[in-house]
Amino acid sequence: MVEQVGISQAELNQMLGGNSSSPMIERYASVIKEMTDPSYLIPIIESSLRREKVIKVGDEWKSIKGGDPLLNDLGINNILSIISIVINNNPVLNNLNIEMIQNLIRQIYHSVIKDLMVSRKRYGIQSSKDRDLIVNIVTIPVYITLLRGLEGGERKFLGLRPGYAEAGGSRGTWNPFSRGK
């Protein structure tokens, strides 16, 4: 069909911005990844832990200090490591029920609290008020990220077939141009 209108597959791929044999599928997949990827939250959480406000001035992003960091670099890196296992596409494109979400957030919550309690001095945490603030800064975005996967919410919205990212299910085949059942 491409040849019938006088355009080669290579020219079509170049027009569509890719050089693959299936540029539309690749473009669709990259749009899905961008739309569903919550990893943009990691630098926001990090800035909050550092008590920095990030603003856009013209074409540049500037960081404005708002006070002393809530914990040192070691603490920030360890806390971000704990939550990075959840703040990604896996839970967002999954089919989680409320019990699974509650168990996951409880596990993350306890891991963060235990880490902060055991390493309070090593992390330079000044007060229990700061510790509580750290817990909130970290766990609220994690909980909201997990809720995005509630009952397959975003996966259903995007029309991804059951089994695509379902825990314990088969991966099956995925056609991004069909609105699965």
N, C-alpha and C positions, 0 to 999 in steps of 0.2 A: 504494500500500500504506500509506503514511503517513496518507493521508486516511481510510482504512478504519478506523483505530483512533481517529479523532477528533483527531489532532494534525496541525497544519499543518507544512509544511517549515520555516517561520520559527521555530515553537515548538521543533521538533526541533533545529534549528541552535543555538538559544539554550540548550537543555538540554545539548547537547554542547559548548558553550563556543565556538561560532564563529558567524559570520554568512555563511559562504560557501555556495555551492551544493554543495560536497563537503567538509563539515567532518571526516569520518572520514579522508579521504585527507590533508588538511592536518595533522590531529593526528598521524597515523601518520608523515608525513614529518618533522614536528618532533621526534618521539620518535627516529626513525632518526638525524636530524642530531645530537641531543643524545647518543645512545649512541655514535656513531662519531666525534665531533669531539674530536680530541686537543689542540685549542688551549688547553685548561686547563693544559697543560704549560708554556706560554710564561711565565706569571707565576711558576711554580715554579722554572723555570730562572733567571729574572731574580732572584728572591729568593736563590737559591743563589750566583749571581755577586756579589750584594751582601753575601753572608755574613749573610743574615737568615733567621730561622726564623719561619714564619708559623704561629700557633696560634689556636685558637678559645677564647675566654674568654666563657662565657655565650653571648650572641647576637652577639658582635662578634669580628672577626678582628683580632689584634694581631701586630705585627711586632717581633721581638726581635733586636737586633744581636748578631752572634756574632764580630765582628772587623771589620777594614778590608775594604772591597770588593776583589775580585780585580782589577777594572779600573774605570775611570771611566765616567760616563754615556755619553760618546761611544762607547766600546768596547762597552758593554752594548747600546746601541741598534744598532750595526752588526752585532754578532754575532746579535742577535735577528732582524734583517732577513734575514740569511743563512739562518737555520733556519726562519723563518716560511714560506718557500716549500715546505717539506716537512711541517711540523707543521700539517696541516689534513686535511680529509676526502678529498682527492684520492688520496693513496697508500693510505689505509685502505680505501677502496671500490674499489680498482683490482685488477687481476689481474697482479701482479708475479711474475716468476720470480726465483730466487736470484741469477742473474747481473745482472739489472736492479737489484736491491737493493744488491748489492755495488758496482756502478758508481755508483749514486746516493750511497751512504754514502761512497765514496771521494772523489767530487766535493765533497761537503759538508765532509768531513774536511780535504781539501786547501785548500778555500776558507777555512775557519776558521783553519787553521794559517798559511797565507800572510798572512791579514789580521792575525793576532796577531804574526807575526814582523816584518812591514813596519811596523806601527803600534804596536809595543811601547811606545815612549816616549810617543807621543801618548795611548795608552790608560792609561798609568800602571801598567803591569804591572811588579811588583817583582822577580820571579825566574822562572827556567825551571820551578821547581816549581809556581808559581802558573799559568804558562802551560799546563802539562800538566794541572793540575786543571781549568782552564777548558775545555780540549779535551774532557776526560771528561764534565764537567757538561753540555756542549752535545751531544756526538755520541752518547752512550748513549741518551738519549730519542729522538733522531732515528732511530737504528737500530731501536729497538723499535717506533716508529711505522711505519717502512717494513715491518717484519716482519708487521704486522697485515694488510698487503695481499698477503702471500705466497700465491701460487696462488689468489687471490680469496677468501682466508679469511673475512673478515667479510662480504663481499658474498655468498658462498655461504651462510654461516650465516643471513644475513637473507633469503635467497631472492630476491635481486635477479637479474634475468635477465642473461645474458652480453651485453656491449655497453653496459650502463648506464654504466659508468665505465671501460671498458677502453681503454687507450691504443691508438690506431690503429683502434679499432673504431667502428661506427656506434652512435649513442645508442639507437636502437630505441625501443620503447615500454616503459613501466614500469607495471605494475600492482602496487601494494604488497600486494594481497590474494591474489596468486597466487604460489606458491612456485616460479617459473621452473625451467628444467631445468639 
